[in-house]
Amino acid sequence: MRGRKCPLFLYQMFRDTVADLLEECLQKRPDLFLIDFEILDGNTIRIVIDGDAGVLVEDCIYVSRAIEHNLDREDQDFSLEVSSAGAHTPLIKARQYQKHIGRTLKLVTFDKQKYEAVLSATEEKHIVLEWKAREPKPIGKGKVTVHKRATIAYQDIEKAQIKLVF
């Protein structure tokens, strides 16, 4: 088998080429950022992007063309899917939280604390959630509405998703 390239080597070379093209493309558009990138069986390239102000169809086309026009189909057969992080897609990167300030998040931490609260602020290392809760009065019978607040480090978030309200 001397002289033949291993399929794994070809896969890695193809993956590196696509990754380089993707990085170059996103450097030219700093408002866009990568959420997920994978190459599946059959050389299906799947890319998910997000943007500081959301993602338009034109943004997906831009990324698609930047990659597709720089790959040789004679050399490597592939299919390419570029999509945006949808409303049901969990928030993965810290950068995604900023544009969702004021929206309600459903969030679970690694220690299994659950929140359904309004994202009120984002900082470099954490987010701030706020919500109202009914608690027993300190004195007497009945309940009172109290304002609650939690600061949660990005590294402590297991899953966070926007709660859609219709």
N, C-alpha and C positions, 0 to 999 in steps of 0.2 A: 504493500500500500504506500510505498514511498512515492512522494510527488503529489499525492492526492490530499486535498485539504479536508480536515475533519468537519462534519456538519456543525458541531458545536462551535468550532472556530469561525465558520462562516456566519453562524447566527450571531455570535458576539461582535464580529466585525460589522454586520448589518445593524445591530442594535446600537453600537457606538456611533455609527454614521448618522443614524436617525436622531440619536440623542444630541449630537453636535449641531445638526441642522435645527433642531428644536430650540436649543439654547441660544443659538445665533438669532433665530427668529424672535424669540422673546426678549432678547437684549435690545432689539430695535423697537419693541413695543413694551416699555416698562410698566404700562398700565395693566398688562396681562401677565398672568402667572400660571404655572403648572400645578395641577392638582394630582393628576395621575397619568402615567405613561407605561404602556406594556406592549409587548409583541407576543401575540398568541400563535397557536398552531396555524400553519398555512400562511405565515407572514402577514397576519392581520395586525396592523398598527392601530392601537387604540389610545387616543389622547383626550384628556379632559382638562379644560382650562377654566379659569375664572378671571375676573377683572375687577379693578378697584371701583368701577362704575357699572359693573355688570358686563355681560358679553352679548354682542350682537351677532347675527348670522354672518355679517361681513368679517367679524373677528375670526370666526371659525374658518371661513374661506381663506383669509389671509394666512393663517397657520398651515392649513392644508396645502395651499399652493407653495408656500415656502419650503415645505418638505417634498411634496410630490414632484415639483419641477427640478429638484436637485438630486433625484434618484433615477437610476437607469433601469427601466423595466426589462430591458434586454438582459441585464446582469442579474436582477433580482425581481421575481414576481411578487407583488404585494397588494394588499388592499389597505385603505387608510380611512379611519373614522376619527373625526375631530368634533367634540361636543363641549358644551358648557356644563358646569356644575349646576344641576337643576335644583328646584325648590325642595325636593326630597333628599338631596344629597347631603350627607353629614358634613359639618364644617371640620376641615382637617388642618388647615394652616391658620396660624394666628392672623395673617393678613386678611382672611375672609371675614373676620368678626366686625371690623371697622364699619363696613357698609350696612351692617344689620343693627346698628345702635337704634334703640327705640322699638325693636321687634321682640316678640316673645320667643324664647328658646326653651326647648326641652333638652335637659342636660343631665348626664350621669357621670359621676367622678369614678376614679378607679377604686375608691373605698365604698362604692355603691350608694353614695348620697344622690338623691334625685331632686332636680329643680325644674319647675316650670315658672319662668320669671322673665321679666323684661331686661334685656341687655342695656345697661345704662352707660357703660363706659368700657373702653379698651385701653390697656396700657402695654408697655413693652413685654411684661412677663405675666400679666394676668388680665382677667375681665372682671367687671362688677355687674352683679345681677340684683334687681330689686323687685319686690312683690309685696302684696298686702295679705295678711293672714288674720283669722279670727282666733282670739285667745281668751281664756277666762280672765275676768276683771281681777286686778290685784286684791281688791276689797269688794265684797258683796257678790251678789249673784249676777249671772249673765256673762256676755262676752263683749269684747271690744276689738275694733279693727286696729291692727298695728302695722307699721311700715317695717319691712325686713330688708336686709341688705347682706350680700355675701360677696367676698372677693375670692376668686378661684384662679389659681395658677394654670396656665395653658398645659403644663406638664401633668396636671392632676385630672385633666378632662379625658374621660374614656370615649364619650360620644356626645356630640352636640348637634342639634338639628333645629331649624326654624320651624315654629309651629304656624301652620297656615291657618288663617282666619278668613272665613267667607261670609 
